[in-house]
Structures are given as structure tokens and as C-alpha cells.
């Protein structure tokens, strides 16, 4: 198996992340941990087929499109991941059981089976560290009293046979005040019977289950939230634009 000192990405492949609007004027900094389902060529698709790599196990479908539109609408800096969460999850502490999962949602990931510590370290140094360092660099140039960190994710409508009825979820830990403002903003803009709003649903942000918000936000005293959109609600450009308009209005209302 490959060692940590070996190159993971070929010269013609993109880097670990994409930085959009680095001089954006919005107090909100956007991040998208699971923006891409790309796998480095040297990892041979992790042994997965097209259908598996297009599914939610490999990325958050629709999240990148929404994050890009929000960045443009708000003039907000955005850091986007360029590789699949299956290569290494950028929102999990390295070494976490789901950092480089051998099984995801019941699907075996052959390329993650029995990988060595050196291979795990190679992936961390090539993808995880540069992405998180880029976020830290962006946040480090701002006043922590004014800045807000907003992470954009999407979730599958059905997980393990359970239907998840929320259209959007506001997920948080310490940033209760901002979360309440965002929830209020959403409730005034949505028909909640048609578009139920999740309060810390479908996930709660915790130090154990997450990395980006606890480390980049909470640890440095920066207000931080994660928005989770149900994937069938942002499956085309019209839907994405609708949610961009709604969320941008809530951001302007709440910050």
C-alpha cells in the first residue's frame, strides 16, 4: 500500500479545495465539506461503480450548487471541497470510524478496506489538512466578533428505511442565538406544512460527530451553523435558486 510521502493527486487533477470570492464582503464565510464525488485517479474509484459514486454516500448532491449561488448572492467567501467524502471525510476528525469508511450506508468501499496508517496519513496530508487550513486562513483574516461560519450540506430523503420529512434543517451547537434567528427567518418565509423545518434535525452538531464547526467555529469563538437541505429539494437549478433566495434572505435578516 502507498506511503504517506507518495503523491496522491496527479498533476492534472485539482487541488484539495476551491476558494471562491476570497475578498468577499459578507460577514458570512461559507464552506461545503462534501461538495464533490471526485476520487483521485490513483485510487481507482475506490472500487465503486458510477451509481454508487453518484449516490449520497460519496457526496452531498446539490450542496455545491447551492453554496456557489449563495456565495454570489451574498458576496461571501466560499471554501469548497474537491474530493469525495469516501476518500477522507473533511468533517470528521482523522481516525474517526467514519473518516475513511470501509462501509457507508451498507455499501462496502473496497478501496478503504484495510488501508494502512501510512495511506490514511497520505490522504489526510493531501486533502484534509489543506482544506481545513484554507478555512482557518480565511477566518483568521476576519474579526471573530463579526464573522459567521455557515456550512452547507444536503441529506438523503430516506436513510435505513426511515423517511426524513424536513426540507431544511438548522444544525448547531453553541450558536443558539444565531440558530434561533435563522429558524425564525425560515418560518416566516416558508409554508412549514409543505416545507418542514428541522431544529437540530436531521443531525445535531457535536464535537464527536463533526470537525469543521467545532474546530473552526466553536474553538475560536466564531458563531457557526450547518444548514442541511433535503436532496430532492435541490435537485435542479430552479429548486436551488429558490432555496438560495430563501436562505440569503434569512442570512441578511439574522446577521
C-alpha positions in Angstrom: 0.0 0.0 0.0 1.1 3.5 -0.7 3.0 5.5 1.9 2.4 9.0 3.3 5.2 10.5 1.3 3.9 9.5 -2.0 1.8 11.8 -4.2 -1.9 11.2 -4.1 -3.0 13.7 -6.8 -1.8 13.7 -10.4 -0.6 16.9 -11.9 -3.7 17.3 -14.0 -6.1 16.9 -11.0 -7.5 19.8 -9.0 -6.1 20.6 -5.5 -7.9 19.7 -2.3 -10.3 22.7 -2.4 -11.6 25.5 -4.4 -11.6 29.1 -3.0 -14.3 31.4 -4.3 -14.5 35.1 -3.7 -11.6 35.3 -1.3 -12.2 39.0 -0.8 -16.0 38.7 -0.4 -17.5 41.4 1.7 -20.2 39.4 3.6 -19.6 38.7 7.3 -20.6 35.1 6.4 -18.0 32.6 5.3 -19.4 29.6 3.5 -17.9 26.1 3.5 -19.0 22.9 1.7 -17.3 19.9 3.2 -19.0 17.3 0.9 -19.2 19.3 -2.4 -17.7 16.7 -4.7 -17.8 13.0 -5.5 -14.4 13.0 -7.3 -11.9 10.3 -6.4 -8.2 10.7 -7.2 -7.2 8.7 -10.2 -4.6 6.8 -8.2 -7.3 5.3 -6.0 -9.2 3.8 -9.0 -12.7 5.0 -7.9 -12.2 3.2 -4.6 -13.6 0.1 -6.4 -17.1 1.7 -6.7 -19.4 2.0 -9.8 -21.0 5.1 -11.3 -24.3 4.6 -9.4 -22.5 4.3 -6.1 -20.3 7.4 -6.7 -23.4 9.4 -7.7 -25.2 8.5 -4.5 -25.3 10.3 -1.2 -22.6 8.0 0.3 -19.9 9.8 -1.9 -21.0 13.5 -1.5 -23.9 15.8 -0.7 -25.8 16.2 -4.0 -26.9 19.8 -4.7 -24.9 21.3 -1.9 -22.1 22.7 -4.0 -24.6 24.3 -6.5 -26.4 25.9 -3.6 -23.2 27.1 -1.9 -22.0 28.7 -5.2 -25.2 30.6 -5.7 -25.2 31.8 -2.1 -21.6 32.9 -2.4 -22.6 35.0 -5.5 -25.8 36.4 -3.9 -24.2 37.4 -0.6 -20.7 38.2 -1.9 -19.4 35.7 0.6 -16.1 33.8 0.6 -16.7 30.1 -0.1 -14.3 27.1 0.5 -15.5 24.0 -1.4 -14.0 20.5 -1.1 -12.8 18.9 -4.4 -12.9 15.2 -3.5 -15.3 12.7 -2.2 -16.0 12.2 1.5 -15.2 8.5 0.9 -11.6 9.3 0.2 -11.4 11.1 3.5 -14.3 12.9 5.2 -13.4 16.6 5.8 -16.0 16.9 8.5 -14.7 14.0 10.7 -11.7 14.0 13.0 -8.9 11.9 11.4 -9.1 8.5 12.9 -12.9 8.7 13.5 -14.6 5.5 12.3 -16.3 7.4 9.5 -13.2 9.4 8.5 -12.3 6.8 5.8 -15.2 4.4 6.0 -14.9 0.8 4.8 -18.7 0.6 4.7 -21.1 3.5 4.1 -24.9 3.2 4.3 -24.5 -0.6 4.0 -22.3 -0.3 0.9 -18.8 -1.7 1.0 -16.0 0.6 -0.1 -13.2 -1.8 -1.4 -10.6 0.9 -1.7 -11.0 1.7 2.0 -10.7 -1.9 3.2 -7.7 -2.5 5.5 -5.8 0.6 4.5 -2.6 1.3 6.4 -1.9 4.1 8.7 0.5 5.5 6.1 -2.2 5.5 3.5 -4.6 7.3 5.9 -1.9 9.8 6.6 -1.3 10.4 2.9 -5.0 11.2 2.4 -5.0 13.5 5.4 -2.0 15.4 4.3 -3.2 15.7 0.7 -6.8 16.6 1.2 -8.0 17.0 4.8 -5.2 19.3 6.1 -5.1 21.7 3.1 -8.9 22.1 3.1 -9.1 22.8 6.9 -6.1 25.1 6.7 -7.8 27.1 3.9 -10.8 27.6 6.1 -8.6 28.6 9.1 -6.7 31.1 6.8 -10.0 32.8 5.6 -11.4 33.0 9.2 -8.0 34.2 10.6 -8.2 37.3 8.4 -11.6 38.4 9.8 -12.8 39.9 13.1 -14.2 37.0 15.1 -16.8 39.2 16.7 -18.4 39.9 13.3 -17.8 36.8 11.3 -20.2 33.9 10.9 -19.4 30.4 9.6 -22.1 28.7 7.6 -21.6 25.1 6.4 -23.8 23.9 3.5 -24.8 20.2 3.4 -27.6 18.0 2.0 -29.2 14.9 3.3 -30.9 11.9 1.7 -34.7 11.7 1.9 -34.6 8.2 3.2 -31.9 6.6 5.4 -32.1 3.0 6.6 -35.8 2.8 5.7 -36.7 6.0 7.6 -38.3 8.8 5.7 -36.8 12.2 6.7 -39.6 14.8 6.2 -37.7 18.0 6.8 -37.0 20.2 3.8 -34.2 22.1 5.6 -32.5 21.7 8.9 -30.7 24.2 11.0 -28.0 22.4 12.9 -25.8 23.9 15.7 -24.1 23.5 19.0 -23.1 26.7 20.9 -24.5 29.2 18.4 -28.1 29.1 19.8 -28.8 32.8 19.3 -27.9 32.8 15.6 -29.8 29.5 15.1 -32.9 30.9 16.6 -32.8 33.9 14.3 -32.2 31.6 11.3 -35.1 29.4 12.3 -37.4 32.4 12.7 -36.3 33.7 9.3 -37.1 30.4 7.7 -40.5 30.1 9.4 -41.6 33.5 8.1 -40.6 32.6 4.5 -41.9 29.0 4.3 -45.1 27.1 4.4 -44.0 24.8 7.1 -46.6 22.2 6.2 -45.1 22.0 2.7 -41.5 22.6 3.9 -41.0 21.3 7.5 -38.0 22.9 9.2 -35.7 20.8 11.4 -34.3 22.3 14.6 -31.1 20.3 15.0 -32.5 17.8 12.6 -31.6 15.6 10.8 -28.3 16.0 12.7 -27.0 17.8 15.8 -23.5 19.3 15.6 -21.3 17.8 18.2 -17.5 17.6 19.0 -17.7 13.8 18.5 -19.6 13.7 15.1 -18.3 16.8 13.4 -15.0 18.7 12.8 -15.4 21.9 10.8 -17.8 23.7 13.0 -16.5 22.6 16.4 -12.8 23.3 15.5 -13.1 26.2 13.1 -16.0 27.9 14.8 -16.6 26.9 18.4 -13.0 26.6 19.3 -12.3 30.1 18.1 -15.5 31.7 19.4 -17.0 32.1 15.9 -20.7 31.8 15.5 -21.3 28.8 13.3 -24.3 26.9 11.8 -24.8 24.0 9.4 -27.7 24.0 7.0 -28.9 20.7 5.8 -31.1 20.6 2.7 -33.1 17.5 1.7 -31.6 16.4 -1.6 -34.8 16.1 -3.6 -35.5 19.8 -2.7 -32.4 21.0 -4.5 -32.2 18.5 -7.4 -32.4 21.1 -10.3 -31.4 24.7 -10.9 -34.8 26.1 -10.3 -35.0 24.5 -6.9 -31.5 25.5 -6.0 -32.3 29.1 -6.9 -35.4 29.1 -4.8 -33.5 27.9 -1.7 -30.7 30.3 -2.4 -33.2 33.2 -2.3 -34.8 31.9 0.9 -31.5 31.3 2.7 -29.9 34.5 1.6 -32.9 36.4 3.0 -32.5 34.6 6.3 -28.8 35.4 6.4 -29.4 39.1 5.8 -32.1 39.0 8.5 -30.1 37.1 11.1 -26.6 38.6 10.9 
